[in-house]
Amino acid sequence: MLLSSLRNSLEILLARSCATTPESKTPRDSLPTISE
C-alpha cells in the first residue's frame, strides 16, 4: 500500500518534471532534478 502510493507520487513528480523540462526525457535525468 505504501509502496504503491510512493510510486504514484514519484510518477506524478516525474511527469511534472518532464513536462517542465523537456530536455530530460529519461526518468534517470529527472530524478536528480527532483532531489534538488
TIKERO-729900 format. One record per residue: residue in three letters; residue number from 1; x, y, z of N, C-alpha, C in turn. Coordinates in nm, 3 decimals. Layout:
// TIKERO-729900
node residu = ALA	num = NUM	n_c1 = X	n_c2 = Y	n_c3 = Z	ca_c1 = X	ca_c2 = Y	ca_c3 = Z	c_c1 = X	c_c2 = Y	c_c3 = Z
...
// end
This chain:
// TIKERO-729900
node residu = MET	num = 1	n_c1 = 0.084	n_c2 = -0.120	n_c3 = 0.000	ca_c1 = 0.000	ca_c2 = 0.000	ca_c3 = 0.000	c_c1 = 0.088	c_c2 = 0.125	c_c3 = 0.000
node residu = LEU	num = 2	n_c1 = 0.181	n_c2 = 0.131	n_c3 = 0.094	ca_c1 = 0.271	ca_c2 = 0.246	ca_c3 = 0.100	c_c1 = 0.356	c_c2 = 0.256	c_c3 = -0.026
node residu = LEU	num = 3	n_c1 = 0.406	n_c2 = 0.141	n_c3 = -0.071	ca_c1 = 0.490	ca_c2 = 0.140	ca_c3 = -0.190	c_c1 = 0.413	c_c2 = 0.191	c_c3 = -0.311
node residu = SER	num = 4	n_c1 = 0.288	n_c2 = 0.151	n_c3 = -0.323	ca_c1 = 0.208	ca_c2 = 0.192	ca_c3 = -0.438	c_c1 = 0.185	c_c2 = 0.343	c_c3 = -0.435
node residu = SER	num = 5	n_c1 = 0.155	n_c2 = 0.397	n_c3 = -0.317	ca_c1 = 0.133	ca_c2 = 0.542	ca_c3 = -0.306	c_c1 = 0.261	c_c2 = 0.618	c_c3 = -0.335
node residu = LEU	num = 6	n_c1 = 0.373	n_c2 = 0.565	n_c3 = -0.286	ca_c1 = 0.502	ca_c2 = 0.629	ca_c3 = -0.313	c_c1 = 0.532	c_c2 = 0.627	c_c3 = -0.462
node residu = ARG	num = 7	n_c1 = 0.501	n_c2 = 0.514	n_c3 = -0.524	ca_c1 = 0.525	ca_c2 = 0.502	ca_c3 = -0.669	c_c1 = 0.439	c_c2 = 0.602	c_c3 = -0.744
node residu = ASN	num = 8	n_c1 = 0.313	n_c2 = 0.616	n_c3 = -0.703	ca_c1 = 0.223	ca_c2 = 0.709	ca_c3 = -0.770	c_c1 = 0.275	c_c2 = 0.852	c_c3 = -0.758
node residu = SER	num = 9	n_c1 = 0.319	n_c2 = 0.890	n_c3 = -0.640	ca_c1 = 0.371	ca_c2 = 1.025	ca_c3 = -0.620	c_c1 = 0.497	c_c2 = 1.047	c_c3 = -0.702
node residu = LEU	num = 10	n_c1 = 0.583	n_c2 = 0.944	n_c3 = -0.708	ca_c1 = 0.705	ca_c2 = 0.954	ca_c3 = -0.788	c_c1 = 0.672	c_c2 = 0.971	c_c3 = -0.936
node residu = GLU	num = 11	n_c1 = 0.574	n_c2 = 0.895	n_c3 = -0.982	ca_c1 = 0.535	ca_c2 = 0.905	ca_c3 = -1.123	c_c1 = 0.481	c_c2 = 1.044	c_c3 = -1.154
node residu = ILE	num = 12	n_c1 = 0.404	n_c2 = 1.101	n_c3 = -1.060	ca_c1 = 0.349	ca_c2 = 1.235	ca_c3 = -1.079	c_c1 = 0.462	c_c2 = 1.337	c_c3 = -1.085
node residu = LEU	num = 13	n_c1 = 0.557	n_c2 = 1.324	n_c3 = -0.992	ca_c1 = 0.671	ca_c2 = 1.416	ca_c3 = -0.990	c_c1 = 0.752	c_c2 = 1.405	c_c3 = -1.119
node residu = LEU	num = 14	n_c1 = 0.772	n_c2 = 1.282	n_c3 = -1.165	ca_c1 = 0.846	ca_c2 = 1.261	ca_c3 = -1.289	c_c1 = 0.772	c_c2 = 1.323	c_c3 = -1.406
node residu = ALA	num = 15	n_c1 = 0.640	n_c2 = 1.305	n_c3 = -1.408	ca_c1 = 0.560	ca_c2 = 1.359	ca_c3 = -1.517	c_c1 = 0.567	c_c2 = 1.512	c_c3 = -1.517
node residu = ARG	num = 16	n_c1 = 0.561	n_c2 = 1.571	n_c3 = -1.396	ca_c1 = 0.568	ca_c2 = 1.717	ca_c3 = -1.387	c_c1 = 0.705	c_c2 = 1.767	c_c3 = -1.429
node residu = SER	num = 17	n_c1 = 0.809	n_c2 = 1.701	n_c3 = -1.382	ca_c1 = 0.946	ca_c2 = 1.744	ca_c3 = -1.414	c_c1 = 0.971	c_c2 = 1.730	c_c3 = -1.564
node residu = CYS	num = 18	n_c1 = 0.920	n_c2 = 1.623	n_c3 = -1.623	ca_c1 = 0.939	ca_c2 = 1.601	ca_c3 = -1.766	c_c1 = 0.861	c_c2 = 1.706	c_c3 = -1.845
node residu = ALA	num = 19	n_c1 = 0.745	n_c2 = 1.746	n_c3 = -1.792	ca_c1 = 0.661	ca_c2 = 1.843	ca_c3 = -1.861	c_c1 = 0.726	c_c2 = 1.982	c_c3 = -1.855
node residu = THR	num = 20	n_c1 = 0.788	n_c2 = 2.013	n_c3 = -1.741	ca_c1 = 0.850	ca_c2 = 2.144	ca_c3 = -1.725	c_c1 = 0.987	c_c2 = 2.148	c_c3 = -1.792
node residu = THR	num = 21	n_c1 = 1.058	n_c2 = 2.035	n_c3 = -1.789	ca_c1 = 1.191	ca_c2 = 2.028	ca_c3 = -1.851	c_c1 = 1.193	c_c2 = 1.923	c_c3 = -1.962
node residu = PRO	num = 22	n_c1 = 1.163	n_c2 = 1.964	n_c3 = -2.084	ca_c1 = 1.159	ca_c2 = 1.872	ca_c3 = -2.198	c_c1 = 1.298	c_c2 = 1.816	c_c3 = -2.232
node residu = GLU	num = 23	n_c1 = 1.402	n_c2 = 1.878	n_c3 = -2.179	ca_c1 = 1.538	ca_c2 = 1.832	ca_c3 = -2.209	c_c1 = 1.562	c_c2 = 1.693	c_c3 = -2.150
node residu = SER	num = 24	n_c1 = 1.515	n_c2 = 1.672	n_c3 = -2.027	ca_c1 = 1.535	ca_c2 = 1.542	ca_c3 = -1.961	c_c1 = 1.418	c_c2 = 1.451	c_c3 = -1.994
node residu = LYS	num = 25	n_c1 = 1.440	n_c2 = 1.360	n_c3 = -2.087	ca_c1 = 1.332	ca_c2 = 1.271	ca_c3 = -2.130	c_c1 = 1.332	c_c2 = 1.141	c_c3 = -2.048
node residu = THR	num = 26	n_c1 = 1.448	n_c2 = 1.104	n_c3 = -1.996	ca_c1 = 1.458	ca_c2 = 0.979	ca_c3 = -1.920	c_c1 = 1.438	c_c2 = 1.006	c_c3 = -1.771
node residu = PRO	num = 27	n_c1 = 1.373	n_c2 = 0.914	n_c3 = -1.699	ca_c1 = 1.348	ca_c2 = 0.930	ca_c3 = -1.555	c_c1 = 1.478	c_c2 = 0.951	c_c3 = -1.477
node residu = ARG	num = 28	n_c1 = 1.586	n_c2 = 0.888	n_c3 = -1.522	ca_c1 = 1.714	ca_c2 = 0.900	ca_c3 = -1.452	c_c1 = 1.764	c_c2 = 1.044	c_c3 = -1.455
node residu = ASP	num = 29	n_c1 = 1.732	n_c2 = 1.117	n_c3 = -1.562	ca_c1 = 1.775	ca_c2 = 1.256	ca_c3 = -1.571	c_c1 = 1.685	c_c2 = 1.346	c_c3 = -1.486
node residu = SER	num = 30	n_c1 = 1.563	n_c2 = 1.299	n_c3 = -1.460	ca_c1 = 1.468	ca_c2 = 1.381	ca_c3 = -1.385	c_c1 = 1.483	c_c2 = 1.362	c_c3 = -1.235
node residu = LEU	num = 31	n_c1 = 1.533	n_c2 = 1.246	n_c3 = -1.193	ca_c1 = 1.548	ca_c2 = 1.218	ca_c3 = -1.050	c_c1 = 1.635	c_c2 = 1.320	c_c3 = -0.978
node residu = PRO	num = 32	n_c1 = 1.755	n_c2 = 1.351	n_c3 = -1.028	ca_c1 = 1.840	ca_c2 = 1.449	ca_c3 = -0.960	c_c1 = 1.774	c_c2 = 1.586	c_c3 = -0.953
node residu = THR	num = 33	n_c1 = 1.692	n_c2 = 1.619	n_c3 = -1.051	ca_c1 = 1.622	ca_c2 = 1.747	ca_c3 = -1.050	c_c1 = 1.521	c_c2 = 1.753	c_c3 = -0.936
node residu = ILE	num = 34	n_c1 = 1.458	n_c2 = 1.639	n_c3 = -0.908	ca_c1 = 1.358	ca_c2 = 1.633	ca_c3 = -0.800	c_c1 = 1.426	c_c2 = 1.644	c_c3 = -0.664
node residu = SER	num = 35	n_c1 = 1.537	n_c2 = 1.575	n_c3 = -0.649	ca_c1 = 1.608	ca_c2 = 1.575	ca_c3 = -0.520	c_c1 = 1.660	c_c2 = 1.715	c_c3 = -0.488
node residu = GLU	num = 36	n_c1 = 1.695	n_c2 = 1.790	n_c3 = -0.591	ca_c1 = 1.743	ca_c2 = 1.926	ca_c3 = -0.569	c_c1 = 1.628	c_c2 = 2.014	c_c3 = -0.524
// end
